[in-house]
Amino acid sequence: MSKPSPKSRRLRVSELRSNGETPFLLEPDAAERAALASEIGADSLRKIRFEGKLTPKGRRGWDLHAKLGATAIQPCIVTLEPVTTRIDTDVHRQFVPEEQILEADESGAETEMPEDDTLEPLGDVIDLTAVMTEALSLALPTYPRKDDAELGEALYTQDGATPLKDEDLKPFAGLAALREKLQDKDE
């Protein structure tokens, strides 16, 4: 199976093989990875590999099956130190004529989202970079956190007053103290 150049980012639907698979491979260079990291909110992306194939689906559609592998660096939400995340995920999209998507939407009378989230409208081109970017942004952790990072306790109060701590606000903490006091008194 021969692979097209990694620079193949947008495939014209009219040029795809209608009787077989169309393989693809995207491995963005350092400048492309830096731009992509900025777009998805990561500090950097060490490597990305998006490899798969487009297969005809009937007369008017295409199935995309691919593997996405990437190493992303994001800031820890607690310490802001770099957190490295390895992503290995399968990607599946079905590019179909827009009327098929509308039919799928109308079949569920009051649904806000179509049940099949792999459906994409088929246009003149299939933008592999857009599919890769979306899959990568969905696979990244929303709140990256270092394993040993702990959120400390912040205390705020007026000058001269005793600050409230989290344990002071627990509703049964006072009852437990009262129970202990009563038990000590009975003894």
C-alpha positions as CSV (number, residue, x, y, z in Angstrom):
1,M,0.0,0.0,0.0
2,S,1.7,3.2,-1.2
3,K,1.3,6.3,1.0
4,P,0.8,9.8,-0.4
5,S,3.2,12.6,0.6
6,P,2.7,13.9,4.2
7,K,1.9,17.3,2.6
8,S,-1.4,15.9,1.3
9,R,-3.8,17.7,3.6
10,R,-7.0,18.1,1.5
11,L,-8.2,15.4,-0.8
12,R,-10.5,16.2,-3.7
13,V,-13.4,13.8,-3.6
14,S,-13.5,13.7,-7.4
15,E,-9.9,12.3,-7.4
16,L,-10.5,9.6,-4.8
17,R,-10.5,6.0,-5.9
18,S,-14.1,4.9,-6.2
19,N,-13.3,1.1,-6.2
20,G,-10.7,0.9,-3.4
21,E,-9.0,2.5,-0.5
22,T,-7.2,5.8,-0.5
23,P,-4.4,5.7,2.1
24,F,-3.1,8.9,3.8
25,L,-0.4,9.9,6.2
26,L,0.1,13.2,8.0
27,E,3.2,14.0,10.0
28,P,3.3,17.7,10.6
29,D,6.7,19.3,10.8
30,A,7.9,21.5,13.7
31,A,6.3,24.8,12.4
32,E,3.0,23.0,11.7
33,R,3.1,21.4,15.2
34,A,3.7,24.8,16.8
35,A,0.8,26.4,15.0
36,L,-1.5,23.4,15.8
37,A,-0.4,23.5,19.5
38,S,-1.3,27.2,19.7
39,E,-4.7,26.5,18.0
40,I,-5.7,23.7,20.5
41,G,-4.3,25.4,23.6
42,A,-1.3,23.2,24.2
43,D,2.2,24.5,25.0
44,S,3.8,22.2,22.4
45,L,3.3,19.0,20.4
46,R,6.4,16.8,20.2
47,K,5.1,14.6,17.4
48,I,1.9,13.8,15.6
49,R,1.1,10.9,13.3
50,F,-2.3,10.7,11.6
51,E,-2.5,7.6,9.4
52,G,-5.4,5.9,7.8
53,K,-7.5,5.3,4.8
54,L,-10.6,6.5,3.0
55,T,-12.9,3.8,1.7
56,P,-15.9,4.4,-0.6
57,K,-19.2,3.9,1.1
58,G,-21.8,3.2,-1.5
59,R,-22.1,5.6,-4.4
60,R,-22.1,8.8,-2.5
61,G,-20.0,8.6,0.7
62,W,-16.7,7.8,2.3
63,D,-15.5,6.2,5.5
64,L,-12.4,7.5,7.2
65,H,-10.6,5.1,9.6
66,A,-7.4,6.3,11.1
67,K,-5.0,6.1,14.0
68,L,-3.9,9.3,15.7
69,G,-0.7,9.3,17.8
70,A,0.6,12.4,19.4
71,T,2.7,13.7,22.4
72,A,1.4,16.9,23.8
73,I,2.8,19.2,26.5
74,Q,0.2,21.2,28.5
75,P,0.5,23.3,31.7
76,C,-0.7,21.7,34.9
77,I,-3.9,23.4,36.2
78,V,-2.4,23.5,39.7
79,T,1.3,24.2,39.3
80,L,1.6,25.4,35.7
81,E,4.5,23.0,35.3
82,P,4.6,21.1,32.0
83,V,2.5,17.9,31.8
84,T,3.3,15.4,29.0
85,T,0.3,13.4,27.6
86,R,0.6,10.6,25.1
87,I,-2.4,10.2,22.9
88,D,-3.2,7.1,20.9
89,T,-6.7,7.0,19.6
90,D,-8.8,5.6,16.7
91,V,-10.6,8.1,14.5
92,H,-13.7,7.3,12.5
93,R,-15.7,9.7,10.3
94,Q,-18.4,9.1,7.7
95,F,-18.6,11.7,5.0
96,V,-22.0,11.6,3.5
97,P,-24.2,14.0,1.5
98,E,-25.8,16.6,3.7
99,E,-29.3,15.4,3.0
100,Q,-28.5,12.1,4.7
101,I,-27.4,14.0,7.8
102,L,-30.6,16.0,7.7
103,E,-32.6,12.8,7.4
104,A,-30.8,11.3,10.4
105,D,-31.5,14.5,12.4
106,E,-35.2,14.5,11.6
107,S,-35.7,10.9,12.5
108,G,-35.4,11.8,16.2
109,A,-38.1,14.5,16.7
110,E,-36.7,16.5,19.6
111,T,-33.0,15.6,19.7
112,E,-30.5,18.4,19.9
113,M,-27.6,16.3,18.5
114,P,-27.6,13.5,16.0
115,E,-26.9,10.2,17.7
116,D,-24.2,9.3,15.2
117,D,-21.4,11.8,15.9
118,T,-19.2,10.3,13.2
119,L,-21.3,11.8,10.4
120,E,-19.8,14.7,8.5
121,P,-21.2,16.6,5.4
122,L,-19.5,15.6,2.2
123,G,-18.2,18.5,0.2
124,D,-15.8,18.8,-2.7
125,V,-12.8,18.1,-0.5
126,I,-12.1,16.1,2.6
127,D,-9.9,18.2,4.9
128,L,-7.6,15.7,6.7
129,T,-6.0,18.4,8.7
130,A,-9.3,19.5,10.1
131,V,-10.2,15.9,11.1
132,M,-6.8,15.5,12.7
133,T,-7.1,18.8,14.6
134,E,-10.6,18.0,15.9
135,A,-9.6,14.5,17.0
136,L,-6.5,15.8,18.8
137,S,-8.4,18.5,20.6
138,L,-11.0,16.1,21.8
139,A,-8.4,13.6,23.0
140,L,-6.4,16.1,25.0
141,P,-7.1,16.2,28.8
142,T,-9.3,19.3,29.6
143,Y,-7.6,19.8,33.0
144,P,-4.1,18.3,32.8
145,R,-2.6,17.7,36.3
146,K,0.8,16.4,37.4
147,D,0.5,13.3,39.5
148,D,1.9,14.9,42.7
149,A,0.2,18.3,42.3
150,E,-2.2,19.2,45.2
151,L,-4.4,22.2,45.4
152,G,-3.5,24.0,48.6
153,E,-6.0,25.7,51.0
154,A,-6.5,29.4,50.6
155,L,-7.6,31.4,53.7
156,Y,-9.3,34.8,53.3
157,T,-10.8,36.9,56.1
158,Q,-11.0,40.5,57.4
159,D,-8.1,41.8,59.5
160,G,-8.3,40.6,63.1
161,A,-10.9,37.8,62.4
162,T,-10.2,34.1,62.4
163,P,-10.4,32.6,58.9
164,L,-12.8,29.8,58.1
165,K,-11.3,26.6,56.9
166,D,-12.9,24.0,54.8
167,E,-13.4,21.7,57.8
168,D,-15.2,24.5,59.7
169,L,-17.9,24.6,57.0
170,K,-18.7,20.9,57.2
171,P,-22.3,20.6,58.6
172,F,-21.7,17.7,60.9
173,A,-18.3,18.7,62.2
174,G,-19.9,20.8,65.0
175,L,-22.3,17.9,65.9
176,A,-19.4,15.5,66.3
177,A,-17.6,17.9,68.6
178,L,-20.8,18.4,70.6
179,R,-21.3,14.6,70.9
180,E,-17.8,14.2,72.2
181,K,-18.2,17.0,74.7
182,L,-21.5,15.4,76.0
183,Q,-19.8,11.9,76.2
184,D,-16.9,13.4,78.2
185,K,-19.4,15.1,80.5
186,D,-21.4,11.9,81.1
187,E,-18.2,10.0,82.1
